[in-house]
Amino acid sequence: MSHLHIPDGLLPVAWWAGGLVVALALLIRASRLSRHASPQRIAYQGRSAR
């Protein structure tokens, strides 16, 4: 696996704040979509993602 370490202060605040907003929006959307699903369906969806 390849990865990159980014030193503190290198990324502008707008970049990491924007990424945080996008991640939270996706989390909220996923939460709303799975709210009415049965636990069994959620388990099957998680299993099929692999």
C-alpha positions in Angstrom: 0.0 0.0 0.0 1.3 3.4 -0.9 0.5 6.5 1.1 1.7 10.1 1.5 2.4 12.0 4.7 1.5 15.6 4.5 3.3 17.9 6.9 1.1 20.1 9.2 0.2 23.5 7.7 0.8 22.4 4.0 -2.8 22.0 3.0 -4.9 25.2 2.9 -7.8 25.3 5.4 -10.4 25.4 2.5 -9.2 22.0 1.2 -9.4 20.0 4.4 -12.5 21.9 5.6 -14.2 21.2 2.2 -13.2 17.5 2.5 -14.7 17.4 6.0 -18.0 19.0 4.8 -18.2 16.4 1.9 -17.5 13.5 4.3 -20.2 14.7 6.7 -22.7 15.2 3.9 -22.1 11.6 2.6 -22.4 10.3 6.2 -25.7 12.1 6.7 -27.0 10.8 3.3 -26.0 7.2 4.1 -27.7 7.5 7.5 -30.9 8.7 6.0 -30.9 6.1 3.3 -30.4 3.3 5.8 -32.9 4.6 8.4 -35.8 2.6 7.1 -33.8 -0.5 6.1 -34.0 -3.7 8.2 -30.8 -4.7 10.0 -30.7 -7.8 7.9 -30.7 -5.8 4.7 -27.9 -3.5 6.0 -25.9 -6.6 6.9 -26.3 -8.0 3.4 -25.3 -4.7 1.8 -22.2 -4.5 3.9 -21.3 -8.1 3.1 -21.7 -7.6 -0.7 -19.4 -4.5 -0.7 -16.3 -6.8 -0.2 
